[in-house]
Amino acid sequence: MSAIWEKSKLNVRQKTRLDRKQLDRIQAQTLGETLSHIAGVQNASFGPNSGMPMIRSLSGSRVSVLSNGLSINDLSGISPNLNPNFDMDNLREIELYKGAATVLFGGKAIGGAVNVKDNTIPMNRLPKQIAGQANAELGTNNGNSQSLAFNANIGKYWVGHIGAMRLRHGNLKIPGNTKAAIAYDPKIDHLTAAMAQVNVDRETIRNLTLYPYLSQFVIEHMGDPKWDLSEADLYTFENYSFINGSKVLNPQNDKYVAGQDPNTPLYTEVVHGITDYAPVKPGVMPNSHAERNAVNAGASYIRDNFQLGLGLYALESYYGIPGFAQRNKPVHSHTTVWTPIYEPINTRTYSYAWQVESAFKPKTQLISAVKFNYRGEVSDDRELLGRYRVNKFDSERHALRSEITQQFNPFWSGTSGVDFSVVAIRGEGDRRYIPNNLSREGGIFTLQTIELNPVAFHVGYRHDWVARRTLSDPTYQRSRGMAGGDLSARDFSLNHFSGDIKYSIFDMAYGQATFSHAERAPGVNELYAGNDHFAILVEENGDDRLKGKLKFL
């Protein structure tokens, strides 16, 4: 018995599919690394354990990530060190939309969309009563992993599924060093040194032979706390000083050397040494460890013209970001001294989700299928220094999507639908960079195809409503800069258009003209962020005055 929810096929341009066999050959740990083998897609990574797809130079909140067609609790658009919460070993296939897919999925898909489809909700009844597989891998460098999955027919119409995975690896070995030679070059500038995470022991030496005089005023008032003078104020180019309103000649500087090049710098910088924030071992990527555990279970009721499935998911992950940050700790001595301690940046996630999928095939030629899907998810994402929790997001998301696939005649088909999602994010920790917030997003869309061989037309339209709100948050402390302004409520009304005409030439080549107009609402971090984001080593400053539409053509 086949699945009707797999039969509706949208003729969306620039869509690529990776099936399970291809995923097994790639064997990547992150979504970005998995898709980076496709032309036009790069891996926007924060080390080997965190990577998201960058599609034609667009990433983050411009590339939508979905699970079985529904938006998931993907905080990578806010913090790229956080991965989407799904199990790579449980995926059935990945759909990649390399062009703007905003008509189908809204403004977050301006750069493209990635739809991951998993095995948790069975699509078909099995040819035999039970089927399953178990895998185990052990590597000298990439650690070890185990996964299993079993499906079984239950009665006449039910199919059940259960699966699990476990992955562990330590710090990864690499050829050469993790830092380029410039990190230890005495000529390194301050910005590059900060990015390379090295301390540069610099001494600035003043060239005293260039100053012909000593300030008489400074000589007489050096010890007076009223003036707070030091030896740096002593040397001068002026031949006199004013003392009590009188002009007094300055004595000569016996260190002065006359006749020097006028372009000789007044100061010379000497580098005595360069050290790493934290010890770095050649041939080893620091803090690249990872641990992941996941379980999933589902069941489907399958009839000839109706299907209903439920899936449950649980995932836990703990992995390192190859970077180090500091927080002040007191060092006990006779006097209290605050010393910066650099510790590895880690991420820990707990995620629990449930998903319902249903499809109905009416007994009419006009409507091919009607779908209704729902997904709920709660997540706990933590950014850590070592094992100390510095920042935490508690998020809750609910997403709904309904589609109707029409077949008006053999030449004209289309899909129309609505979707809605709501997500609440609450945080805690002494390095929080966004306040508690709530977002609601809804959309209505249609995508129509007319095929008159050798010419085909595709036309789509979508309208979105987006609302962003900050929630009561008395413990949140903002830093300098705009820092989200007044944290005011914002509402956006967005329109998306797409259309193309394609002319096929004897099934050997084709010509295509395309038009796309898309609008995106700013994300909560773009509107309300206002603090240092230590996990990615930047300071984030949102602006709640951002215009209502970010347009792309």
TIZA-243176 format. One record per residue (C-alpha): residue in three letters; z, y, x; residue number from 1. Coordinates in steps of 0.1 Angstrom, whole numbers, plus 5000, padded with zeros to 4 digits. Example, Ala and Ser with C-alpha at 12.3 -4.5 7.8 and 13.67 -1.06 7.14 Angstrom:
2
<pt ala, <5078, 4955, 5123>, 1> <pt ser, <5071, 4989, 5137>, 2> 
END
This chain:
553
<pt met, <5000, 5000, 5000>, 1> <pt ser, <4989, 5032, 5017>, 2> <pt ala, <5006, 5066, 5016>, 3> <pt ile, <4991, 5093, 4994>, 4> <pt trp, <5009, 5120, 5014>, 5> <pt glu, <4987, 5113, 5044>, 6> <pt lys, <4954, 5116, 5025>, 7> <pt ser, <4952, 5154, 5021>, 8> <pt lys, <4934, 5168, 5051>, 9> <pt leu, <4931, 5206, 5057>, 10> <pt asn, <4900, 5216, 5075>, 11> <pt val, <4919, 5241, 5097>, 12> <pt arg, <4901, 5252, 5128>, 13> <pt gln, <4914, 5245, 5163>, 14> <pt lys, <4938, 5217, 5153>, 15> <pt thr, <4946, 5189, 5178>, 16> <pt arg, <4964, 5157, 5172>, 17> <pt leu, <4984, 5136, 5197>, 18> <pt asp, <4992, 5101, 5184>, 19> <pt arg, <5020, 5078, 5195>, 20> <pt lys, <4998, 5061, 5222>, 21> <pt gln, <4990, 5094, 5237>, 22> <pt leu, <5026, 5105, 5237>, 23> <pt asp, <5036, 5072, 5254>, 24> <pt arg, <5011, 5079, 5282>, 25> <pt ile, <5024, 5115, 5287>, 26> <pt gln, <5061, 5104, 5286>, 27> <pt ala, <5074, 5140, 5288>, 28> <pt gln, <5110, 5151, 5278>, 29> <pt thr, <5102, 5184, 5263>, 30> <pt leu, <5077, 5197, 5237>, 31> <pt gly, <5063, 5222, 5261>, 32> <pt glu, <5057, 5197, 5289>, 33> <pt thr, <5041, 5173, 5264>, 34> <pt leu, <5015, 5198, 5251>, 35> <pt ser, <5008, 5215, 5285>, 36> <pt his, <4981, 5188, 5292>, 37> <pt ile, <4960, 5205, 5265>, 38> <pt ala, <4936, 5233, 5274>, 39> <pt gly, <4950, 5267, 5265>, 40> <pt val, <4986, 5255, 5263>, 41> <pt gln, <5012, 5261, 5290>, 42> <pt asn, <5049, 5250, 5293>, 43> <pt ala, <5072, 5280, 5290>, 44> <pt ser, <5102, 5262, 5307>, 45> <pt phe, <5137, 5269, 5318>, 46> <pt gly, <5138, 5239, 5342>, 47> <pt pro, <5129, 5203, 5335>, 48> <pt asn, <5151, 5199, 5304>, 49> <pt ser, <5140, 5230, 5283>, 50> <pt gly, <5104, 5237, 5276>, 51> <pt met, <5084, 5252, 5247>, 52> <pt pro, <5046, 5255, 5243>, 53> <pt met, <5029, 5288, 5252>, 54> <pt ile, <4996, 5289, 5234>, 55> <pt arg, <4971, 5313, 5249>, 56> <pt ser, <4998, 5334, 5264>, 57> <pt leu, <5019, 5336, 5232>, 58> <pt ser, <5053, 5319, 5229>, 59> <pt gly, <5088, 5322, 5215>, 60> <pt ser, <5088, 5337, 5180>, 61> <pt arg, <5050, 5338, 5180>, 62> <pt val, <5046, 5299, 5180>, 63> <pt ser, <5060, 5281, 5150>, 64> <pt val, <5076, 5247, 5154>, 65> <pt leu, <5079, 5225, 5123>, 66> <pt ser, <5092, 5190, 5115>, 67> <pt asn, <5070, 5172, 5090>, 68> <pt gly, <5056, 5206, 5078>, 69> <pt leu, <5090, 5223, 5074>, 70> <pt ser, <5105, 5250, 5096>, 71> <pt ile, <5134, 5236, 5117>, 72> <pt asn, <5165, 5251, 5132>, 73> <pt asp, <5145, 5263, 5163>, 74> <pt leu, <5166, 5288, 5182>, 75> <pt ser, <5141, 5288, 5211>, 76> <pt gly, <5125, 5319, 5197>, 77> <pt ile, <5159, 5336, 5202>, 78> <pt ser, <5170, 5319, 5234>, 79> <pt pro, <5143, 5299, 5253>, 80> <pt asn, <5169, 5277, 5270>, 81> <pt leu, <5176, 5260, 5236>, 82> <pt asn, <5153, 5232, 5226>, 83> <pt pro, <5142, 5223, 5191>, 84> <pt asn, <5164, 5196, 5177>, 85> <pt phe, <5143, 5164, 5174>, 86> <pt asp, <5140, 5131, 5192>, 87> <pt met, <5108, 5128, 5213>, 88> <pt asp, <5110, 5089, 5211>, 89> <pt asn, <5109, 5090, 5173>, 90> <pt leu, <5077, 5110, 5169>, 91> <pt arg, <5047, 5095, 5152>, 92> <pt glu, <5023, 5123, 5161>, 93> <pt ile, <5021, 5159, 5170>, 94> <pt glu, <4997, 5184, 5153>, 95> <pt leu, <4988, 5214, 5174>, 96> <pt tyr, <4972, 5245, 5159>, 97> <pt lys, <4959, 5266, 5188>, 98> <pt gly, <4946, 5294, 5167>, 99> <pt ala, <4965, 5317, 5143>, 100> <pt ala, <4980, 5294, 5116>, 101> <pt thr, <4998, 5322, 5097>, 102> <pt val, <4980, 5314, 5064>, 103> <pt leu, <4997, 5280, 5064>, 104> <pt phe, <5030, 5287, 5081>, 105> <pt gly, <5037, 5325, 5081>, 106> <pt gly, <5041, 5352, 5107>, 107> <pt lys, <5059, 5331, 5133>, 108> <pt ala, <5026, 5311, 5137>, 109> <pt ile, <5006, 5341, 5150>, 110> <pt gly, <5000, 5324, 5183>, 111> <pt gly, <4998, 5289, 5168>, 112> <pt ala, <5019, 5262, 5153>, 113> <pt val, <5033, 5228, 5164>, 114> <pt asn, <5040, 5203, 5136>, 115> <pt val, <5060, 5172, 5148>, 116> <pt lys, <5058, 5142, 5125>, 117> <pt asp, <5084, 5114, 5130>, 118> <pt asn, <5090, 5079, 5118>, 119> <pt thr, <5122, 5084, 5100>, 120> <pt ile, <5107, 5085, 5065>, 121> <pt pro, <5083, 5055, 5063>, 122> <pt met, <5048, 5063, 5053>, 123> <pt asn, <5036, 5027, 5043>, 124> <pt arg, <5049, 4993, 5033>, 125> <pt leu, <5048, 4968, 5061>, 126> <pt pro, <5022, 4940, 5063>, 127> <pt lys, <5052, 4917, 5072>, 128> <pt gln, <5088, 4918, 5060>, 129> <pt ile, <5102, 4934, 5092>, 130> <pt ala, <5089, 4951, 5123>, 131> <pt gly, <5105, 4968, 5152>, 132> <pt gln, <5105, 4977, 5189>, 133> <pt ala, <5129, 4983, 5217>, 134> <pt asn, <5123, 5001, 5249>, 135> <pt ala, <5142, 5004, 5281>, 136> <pt glu, <5133, 5024, 5312>, 137> <pt leu, <5150, 5028, 5346>, 138> <pt gly, <5138, 5051, 5373>, 139> <pt thr, <5150, 5061, 5408>, 140> <pt asn, <5147, 5098, 5400>, 141> <pt asn, <5142, 5104, 5363>, 142> <pt gly, <5172, 5083, 5352>, 143> <pt asn, <5173, 5058, 5325>, 144> <pt ser, <5165, 5057, 5288>, 145> <pt gln, <5167, 5032, 5259>, 146> <pt ser, <5153, 5035, 5224>, 147> <pt leu, <5149, 5012, 5194>, 148> <pt ala, <5134, 5014, 5159>, 149> <pt phe, <5132, 4989, 5131>, 150> <pt asn, <5115, 4990, 5097>, 151> <pt ala, <5118, 4966, 5069>, 152> <pt asn, <5104, 4961, 5034>, 153> <pt ile, <5132, 4961, 5008>, 154> <pt gly, <5122, 4946, 4975>, 155> <pt lys, <5089, 4954, 4959>, 156> <pt tyr, <5086, 4992, 4965>, 157> <pt trp, <5112, 5002, 4991>, 158> <pt val, <5108, 5005, 5029>, 159> <pt gly, <5138, 5012, 5052>, 160> <pt his, <5140, 5026, 5088>, 161> <pt ile, <5166, 5029, 5115>, 162> <pt gly, <5163, 5042, 5150>, 163> <pt ala, <5182, 5054, 5180>, 164> <pt met, <5177, 5066, 5216>, 165> <pt arg, <5198, 5074, 5247>, 166> <pt leu, <5188, 5092, 5279>, 167> <pt arg, <5206, 5100, 5311>, 168> <pt his, <5196, 5114, 5344>, 169> <pt gly, <5213, 5133, 5372>, 170> <pt asn, <5199, 5161, 5394>, 171> <pt leu, <5163, 5156, 5400>, 172> <pt lys, <5148, 5151, 5435>, 173> <pt ile, <5118, 5172, 5444>, 174> <pt pro, <5097, 5177, 5475>, 175> <pt gly, <5107, 5207, 5496>, 176> <pt asn, <5131, 5234, 5485>, 177> <pt thr, <5138, 5249, 5451>, 178> <pt lys, <5135, 5284, 5464>, 179> <pt ala, <5105, 5301, 5481>, 180> <pt ala, <5109, 5313, 5517>, 181> <pt ile, <5110, 5349, 5505>, 182> <pt ala, <5145, 5342, 5491>, 183> <pt tyr, <5158, 5342, 5527>, 184> <pt asp, <5136, 5369, 5541>, 185> <pt pro, <5157, 5399, 5555>, 186> <pt lys, <5131, 5422, 5539>, 187> <pt ile, <5139, 5409, 5504>, 188> <pt asp, <5144, 5437, 5478>, 189> <pt his, <5173, 5439, 5454>, 190> <pt leu, <5154, 5427, 5423>, 191> <pt thr, <5139, 5397, 5440>, 192> <pt ala, <5173, 5388, 5455>, 193> <pt ala, <5189, 5389, 5420>, 194> <pt met, <5160, 5367, 5406>, 195> <pt ala, <5164, 5343, 5436>, 196> <pt gln, <5202, 5342, 5431>, 197> <pt val, <5211, 5350, 5467>, 198> <pt asn, <5237, 5374, 5481>, 199> <pt val, <5223, 5396, 5508>, 200> <pt asp, <5249, 5409, 5533>, 201> <pt arg, <5235, 5443, 5540>, 202> <pt glu, <5249, 5471, 5561>, 203> <pt thr, <5235, 5506, 5560>, 204> <pt ile, <5239, 5524, 5593>, 205> <pt arg, <5236, 5562, 5595>, 206> <pt asn, <5217, 5576, 5624>, 207> <pt leu, <5242, 5602, 5637>, 208> <pt thr, <5219, 5613, 5666>, 209> <pt leu, <5197, 5632, 5640>, 210> <pt tyr, <5225, 5657, 5630>, 211> <pt pro, <5229, 5686, 5653>, 212> <pt tyr, <5262, 5699, 5639>, 213> <pt leu, <5297, 5689, 5627>, 214> <pt ser, <5310, 5707, 5596>, 215> <pt gln, <5340, 5728, 5605>, 216> <pt phe, <5351, 5729, 5569>, 217> <pt val, <5353, 5691, 5568>, 218> <pt ile, <5371, 5690, 5602>, 219> <pt glu, <5398, 5713, 5588>, 220> <pt his, <5401, 5696, 5553>, 221> <pt met, <5395, 5659, 5562>, 222> <pt gly, <5430, 5648, 5553>, 223> <pt asp, <5434, 5670, 5522>, 224> <pt pro, <5434, 5648, 5491>, 225> <pt lys, <5423, 5678, 5471>, 226> <pt trp, <5388, 5676, 5487>, 227> <pt asp, <5385, 5638, 5491>, 228> <pt leu, <5363, 5641, 5522>, 229> <pt ser, <5353, 5613, 5545>, 230> <pt glu, <5335, 5609, 5578>, 231> <pt ala, <5302, 5607, 5559>, 232> <pt asp, <5306, 5644, 5550>, 233> <pt leu, <5312, 5654, 5586>, 234> <pt tyr, <5277, 5654, 5599>, 235> <pt thr, <5253, 5682, 5589>, 236> <pt phe, <5221, 5701, 5596>, 237> <pt glu, <5237, 5735, 5589>, 238> <pt asn, <5249, 5756, 5618>, 239> <pt tyr, <5277, 5772, 5598>, 240> <pt ser, <5303, 5766, 5571>, 241> <pt phe, <5321, 5788, 5546>, 242> <pt ile, <5359, 5788, 5549>, 243> <pt asn, <5380, 5810, 5527>, 244> <pt gly, <5349, 5831, 5520>, 245> <pt ser, <5341, 5836, 5557>, 246> <pt lys, <5310, 5823, 5575>, 247> <pt val, <5322, 5801, 5604>, 248> <pt leu, <5299, 5785, 5631>, 249> <pt asn, <5299, 5747, 5631>, 250> <pt pro, <5305, 5729, 5664>, 251> <pt gln, <5277, 5709, 5680>, 252> <pt asn, <5275, 5671, 5675>, 253> <pt asp, <5277, 5655, 5710>, 254> <pt lys, <5258, 5625, 5696>, 255> <pt tyr, <5228, 5646, 5687>, 256> <pt val, <5195, 5638, 5705>, 257> <pt ala, <5169, 5665, 5704>, 258> <pt gly, <5132, 5661, 5702>, 259> <pt gln, <5132, 5630, 5679>, 260> <pt asp, <5103, 5622, 5655>, 261> <pt pro, <5109, 5642, 5623>, 262> <pt asn, <5100, 5611, 5603>, 263> <pt thr, <5129, 5591, 5618>, 264> <pt pro, <5149, 5577, 5588>, 265> <pt leu, <5185, 5590, 5584>, 266> <pt tyr, <5197, 5555, 5575>, 267> <pt thr, <5188, 5520, 5588>, 268> <pt glu, <5195, 5489, 5568>, 269> <pt val, <5207, 5458, 5587>, 270> <pt val, <5209, 5423, 5571>, 271> <pt his, <5236, 5402, 5586>, 272> <pt gly, <5230, 5371, 5564>, 273> <pt ile, <5217, 5357, 5531>, 274> <pt thr, <5236, 5331, 5511>, 275> <pt asp, <5230, 5314, 5478>, 276> <pt tyr, <5251, 5322, 5447>, 277> <pt ala, <5259, 5285, 5447>, 278> <pt pro, <5251, 5258, 5473>, 279> <pt val, <5215, 5245, 5472>, 280> <pt lys, <5206, 5212, 5487>, 281> <pt pro, <5171, 5208, 5501>, 282> <pt gly, <5150, 5183, 5481>, 283> <pt val, <5173, 5185, 5450>, 284> <pt met, <5168, 5207, 5420>, 285> <pt pro, <5203, 5220, 5412>, 286> <pt asn, <5219, 5215, 5378>, 287> <pt ser, <5189, 5196, 5364>, 288> <pt his, <5210, 5168, 5348>, 289> <pt ala, <5205, 5158, 5312>, 290> <pt glu, <5221, 5136, 5285>, 291> <pt arg, <5207, 5130, 5251>, 292> <pt asn, <5217, 5107, 5221>, 293> <pt ala, <5200, 5105, 5188>, 294> <pt val, <5201, 5083, 5157>, 295> <pt asn, <5180, 5084, 5126>, 296> <pt ala, <5177, 5065, 5093>, 297> <pt gly, <5154, 5067, 5063>, 298> <pt ala, <5140, 5050, 5033>, 299> <pt ser, <5109, 5055, 5011>, 300> <pt tyr, <5100, 5045, 4976>, 301> <pt ile, <5063, 5039, 4975>, 302> <pt arg, <5040, 5034, 4945>, 303> <pt asp, <5003, 5037, 4941>, 304> <pt asn, <5005, 5073, 4929>, 305> <pt phe, <5040, 5084, 4938>, 306> <pt gln, <5062, 5084, 4969>, 307> <pt leu, <5097, 5096, 4976>, 308> <pt gly, <5115, 5095, 5010>, 309> <pt leu, <5148, 5105, 5025>, 310> <pt gly, <5156, 5109, 5062>, 311> <pt leu, <5188, 5115, 5080>, 312> <pt tyr, <5191, 5128, 5116>, 313> <pt ala, <5218, 5133, 5142>, 314> <pt leu, <5213, 5145, 5177>, 315> <pt glu, <5236, 5154, 5207>, 316> <pt ser, <5223, 5168, 5240>, 317> <pt tyr, <5239, 5182, 5271>, 318> <pt tyr, <5217, 5195, 5299>, 319> <pt gly, <5216, 5219, 5328>, 320> <pt ile, <5195, 5250, 5334>, 321> <pt pro, <5187, 5254, 5372>, 322> <pt gly, <5205, 5287, 5374>, 323> <pt phe, <5240, 5301, 5380>, 324> <pt ala, <5259, 5330, 5364>, 325> <pt gln, <5293, 5346, 5370>, 326> <pt arg, <5324, 5355, 5351>, 327> <pt asn, <5354, 5372, 5365>, 328> <pt lys, <5384, 5350, 5372>, 329> <pt pro, <5418, 5363, 5386>, 330> <pt val, <5427, 5351, 5421>, 331> <pt his, <5465, 5350, 5425>, 332> <pt ser, <5478, 5367, 5456>, 333> <pt his, <5503, 5394, 5464>, 334> <pt thr, <5480, 5418, 5445>, 335> <pt thr, <5457, 5406, 5418>, 336> <pt val, <5420, 5406, 5429>, 337> <pt trp, <5391, 5398, 5406>, 338> <pt thr, <5365, 5377, 5423>, 339> <pt pro, <5331, 5367, 5409>, 340> <pt ile, <5328, 5329, 5405>, 341> <pt tyr, <5292, 5315, 5402>, 342> <pt glu, <5290, 5285, 5379>, 343> <pt pro, <5260, 5264, 5367>, 344> <pt ile, <5245, 5273, 5333>, 345> <pt asn, <5246, 5244, 5308>, 346> <pt thr, <5236, 5239, 5272>, 347> <pt arg, <5252, 5216, 5246>, 348> <pt thr, <5239, 5209, 5211>, 349> <pt tyr, <5251, 5190, 5181>, 350> <pt ser, <5226, 5189, 5152>, 351> <pt tyr, <5226, 5171, 5119>, 352> <pt ala, <5197, 5172, 5094>, 353> <pt trp, <5184, 5156, 5062>, 354> <pt gln, <5149, 5157, 5048>, 355> <pt val, <5133, 5148, 5015>, 356> <pt glu, <5096, 5143, 5011>, 357> <pt ser, <5077, 5135, 4979>, 358> <pt ala, <5041, 5132, 4969>, 359> <pt phe, <5024, 5127, 4936>, 360> <pt lys, <4987, 5119, 4929>, 361> <pt pro, <4978, 5130, 4893>, 362> <pt lys, <4952, 5110, 4874>, 363> <pt thr, <4928, 5139, 4875>, 364> <pt gln, <4899, 5148, 4898>, 365> <pt leu, <4908, 5184, 4900>, 366> <pt ile, <4942, 5179, 4918>, 367> <pt ser, <4942, 5154, 4946>, 368> <pt ala, <4979, 5155, 4954>, 369> <pt val, <5011, 5175, 4948>, 370> <pt lys, <5038, 5176, 4975>, 371> <pt phe, <5074, 5188, 4975>, 372> <pt asn, <5095, 5187, 5007>, 373> <pt tyr, <5130, 5199, 5016>, 374> <pt arg, <5149, 5200, 5048>, 375> <pt gly, <5185, 5210, 5055>, 376> <pt glu, <5201, 5213, 5089>, 377> <pt val, <5234, 5224, 5105>, 378> <pt ser, <5236, 5229, 5143>, 379> <pt asp, <5261, 5238, 5169>, 380> <pt asp, <5243, 5253, 5200>, 381> <pt arg, <5265, 5262, 5230>, 382> <pt glu, <5257, 5281, 5262>, 383> <pt leu, <5282, 5271, 5289>, 384> <pt leu, <5292, 5282, 5324>, 385> <pt gly, <5301, 5248, 5339>, 386> <pt arg, <5319, 5234, 5309>, 387> <pt tyr, <5334, 5267, 5298>, 388> <pt arg, <5320, 5278, 5264>, 389> <pt val, <5307, 5314, 5268>, 390> <pt asn, <5284, 5316, 5238>, 391> <pt lys, <5281, 5296, 5206>, 392> <pt phe, <5257, 5296, 5176>, 393> <pt asp, <5267, 5278, 5144>, 394> <pt ser, <5235, 5278, 5123>, 395> <pt glu, <5226, 5265, 5089>, 396> <pt arg, <5191, 5263, 5076>, 397> <pt his, <5174, 5252, 5043>, 398> <pt ala, <5137, 5250, 5039>, 399> <pt leu, <5115, 5242, 5009>, 400> <pt arg, <5077, 5237, 5007>, 401> <pt ser, <5054, 5227, 4979>, 402> <pt glu, <5016, 5222, 4982>, 403> <pt ile, <4988, 5214, 4957>, 404> <pt thr, <4956, 5199, 4971>, 405> <pt gln, <4926, 5207, 4949>, 406> <pt gln, <4891, 5191, 4948>, 407> <pt phe, <4871, 5214, 4925>, 408> <pt asn, <4838, 5196, 4932>, 409> <pt pro, <4823, 5176, 4962>, 410> <pt phe, <4817, 5208, 4980>, 411> <pt trp, <4848, 5229, 4973>, 412> <pt ser, <4883, 5218, 4982>, 413> <pt gly, <4915, 5236, 4991>, 414> <pt thr, <4953, 5237, 4994>, 415> <pt ser, <4977, 5262, 4978>, 416> <pt gly, <5014, 5263, 4979>, 417> <pt val, <5047, 5281, 4984>, 418> <pt asp, <5075, 5279, 5009>, 419> <pt phe, <5110, 5293, 5013>, 420> <pt ser, <5137, 5292, 5040>, 421> <pt val, <5171, 5307, 5045>, 422> <pt val, <5190, 5306, 5078>, 423> <pt ala, <5225, 5318, 5086>, 424> <pt ile, <5237, 5322, 5122>, 425> <pt arg, <5273, 5328, 5131>, 426> <pt gly, <5285, 5331, 5167>, 427> <pt glu, <5315, 5332, 5189>, 428> <pt gly, <5323, 5336, 5226>, 429> <pt asp, <5330, 5364, 5251>, 430> <pt arg, <5293, 5368, 5260>, 431> <pt arg, <5278, 5370, 5225>, 432> <pt tyr, <5246, 5390, 5224>, 433> <pt ile, <5237, 5390, 5186>, 434> <pt pro, <5260, 5395, 5156>, 435> <pt asn, <5263, 5371, 5127>, 436> <pt asn, <5232, 5373, 5106>, 437> <pt leu, <5213, 5360, 5076>, 438> <pt ser, <5175, 5357, 5071>, 439> <pt arg, <5155, 5348, 5040>, 440> <pt glu, <5117, 5341, 5042>, 441> <pt gly, <5094, 5332, 5015>, 442> <pt gly, <5056, 5329, 5012>, 443> <pt ile, <5027, 5320, 4989>, 444> <pt phe, <4994, 5309, 5003>, 445> <pt thr, <4960, 5294, 4997>, 446> <pt leu, <4933, 5279, 5020>, 447> <pt gln, <4899, 5271, 5006>, 448> <pt thr, <4869, 5253, 5021>, 449> <pt ile, <4833, 5253, 5009>, 450> <pt glu, <4809, 5229, 5026>, 451> <pt leu, <4772, 5234, 5020>, 452> <pt asn, <4757, 5214, 5049>, 453> <pt pro, <4749, 5227, 5075>, 454> <pt val, <4770, 5257, 5066>, 455> <pt ala, <4808, 5257, 5059>, 456> <pt phe, <4831, 5285, 5048>, 457> <pt his, <4869, 5286, 5052>, 458> <pt val, <4889, 5314, 5036>, 459> <pt gly, <4927, 5318, 5035>, 460> <pt tyr, <4953, 5343, 5023>, 461> <pt arg, <4991, 5344, 5025>, 462> <pt his, <5018, 5369, 5014>, 463> <pt asp, <5053, 5367, 5029>, 464> <pt trp, <5086, 5384, 5020>, 465> <pt val, <5112, 5385, 5048>, 466> <pt ala, <5147, 5399, 5047>, 467> <pt arg, <5171, 5403, 5077>, 468> <pt arg, <5208, 5411, 5073>, 469> <pt thr, <5238, 5413, 5096>, 470> <pt leu, <5270, 5398, 5083>, 471> <pt ser, <5306, 5410, 5087>, 472> <pt asp, <5315, 5403, 5123>, 473> <pt pro, <5347, 5422, 5135>, 474> <pt thr, <5349, 5403, 5168>, 475> <pt tyr, <5314, 5412, 5180>, 476> <pt gln, <5313, 5438, 5208>, 477> <pt arg, <5281, 5456, 5216>, 478> <pt ser, <5271, 5468, 5251>, 479> <pt arg, <5251, 5498, 5263>, 480> <pt gly, <5217, 5510, 5251>, 481> <pt met, <5203, 5508, 5216>, 482> <pt ala, <5221, 5475, 5210>, 483> <pt gly, <5207, 5470, 5175>, 484> <pt gly, <5213, 5506, 5164>, 485> <pt asp, <5231, 5507, 5131>, 486> <pt leu, <5225, 5470, 5124>, 487> <pt ser, <5209, 5480, 5092>, 488> <pt ala, <5194, 5457, 5066>, 489> <pt arg, <5156, 5453, 5068>, 490> <pt asp, <5130, 5440, 5044>, 491> <pt phe, <5094, 5432, 5052>, 492> <pt ser, <5063, 5425, 5031>, 493> <pt leu, <5035, 5409, 5051>, 494> <pt asn, <4999, 5399, 5045>, 495> <pt his, <4977, 5374, 5063>, 496> <pt phe, <4940, 5368, 5060>, 497> <pt ser, <4917, 5343, 5077>, 498> <pt gly, <4880, 5334, 5073>, 499> <pt asp, <4852, 5318, 5092>, 500> <pt ile, <4817, 5306, 5088>, 501> <pt lys, <4804, 5277, 5107>, 502> <pt tyr, <4768, 5266, 5111>, 503> <pt ser, <4762, 5230, 5124>, 504> <pt ile, <4731, 5222, 5144>, 505> <pt phe, <4721, 5185, 5139>, 506> <pt asp, <4757, 5174, 5146>, 507> <pt met, <4752, 5183, 5182>, 508> <pt ala, <4764, 5219, 5183>, 509> <pt tyr, <4776, 5246, 5161>, 510> <pt gly, <4780, 5283, 5159>, 511> <pt gln, <4811, 5299, 5144>, 512> <pt ala, <4823, 5334, 5135>, 513> <pt thr, <4860, 5340, 5128>, 514> <pt phe, <4881, 5368, 5114>, 515> <pt ser, <4920, 5367, 5114>, 516> <pt his, <4945, 5393, 5104>, 517> <pt ala, <4982, 5384, 5108>, 518> <pt glu, <5015, 5403, 5105>, 519> <pt arg, <5049, 5393, 5119>, 520> <pt ala, <5084, 5406, 5110>, 521> <pt pro, <5107, 5412, 5140>, 522> <pt gly, <5132, 5384, 5147>, 523> <pt val, <5170, 5389, 5145>, 524> <pt asn, <5172, 5392, 5182>, 525> <pt glu, <5145, 5419, 5183>, 526> <pt leu, <5164, 5439, 5157>, 527> <pt tyr, <5200, 5433, 5164>, 528> <pt ala, <5206, 5420, 5200>, 529> <pt gly, <5230, 5441, 5221>, 530> <pt asn, <5245, 5425, 5251>, 531> <pt asp, <5239, 5405, 5283>, 532> <pt his, <5224, 5371, 5277>, 533> <pt phe, <5237, 5353, 5307>, 534> <pt ala, <5219, 5319, 5300>, 535> <pt ile, <5185, 5335, 5308>, 536> <pt leu, <5199, 5362, 5331>, 537> <pt val, <5187, 5392, 5311>, 538> <pt glu, <5202, 5421, 5291>, 539> <pt glu, <5189, 5421, 5255>, 540> <pt asn, <5187, 5453, 5234>, 541> <pt gly, <5174, 5451, 5199>, 542> <pt asp, <5163, 5480, 5178>, 543> <pt asp, <5168, 5479, 5140>, 544> <pt arg, <5142, 5508, 5136>, 545> <pt leu, <5113, 5485, 5146>, 546> <pt lys, <5083, 5489, 5124>, 547> <pt gly, <5080, 5466, 5095>, 548> <pt lys, <5048, 5448, 5107>, 549> <pt leu, <5037, 5436, 5141>, 550> <pt lys, <5000, 5430, 5136>, 551> <pt phe, <4976, 5407, 5154>, 552> <pt leu, <4938, 5405, 5148>, 553> 
END
